[in-house]
């Protein structure tokens, strides 16, 4: 699992223009391309955009927060994917995603048993199969998700809403 600090450092590297002296030519070219895209997509201020038929939410958060957001979005009827620095939500507009994120930001019941009710593939540890279902879901959430921080992220994103109106990718 990738920690928040790693993703925040990635963002800092993309935001600056200082050369990284230990990179070889190929790596330096890839970093230049990534920095160019970061600037063109306004990722320093925008966190959401439409990419073809997918809404993209750029979180710059670690996997525990992103996976928490994926599970919370599922409670809103949205199927999201954790893609690392961003979540993708197929077949959804940014407006629909913003509405769901706003509702997540207002949630008060973050009971992992309820949130993970429809979750599959949560058997991760050796003896998980032997646990009662409710305890299994609580255990999975405590080891893999940060639902509280995901809710706080959603609340902060909703006020004010920071959305890129441009469309990227093919329609």
Secondary structure, DSSP 8 states (H G I E B T S, - for coil): ---HHHHHHHHHHHH-----TT--HHHHHHHHHHHHHHHHTTTTT--EEEETTEEEEE----HHHHHHHHHHHHHTT--EEE-SSEEEEET--HHHHHHHHHHHHT-----HHHHTTT------STTGGGS-HHHHHHHHHHHH--HHHHHHHHHHHHSS------EES--
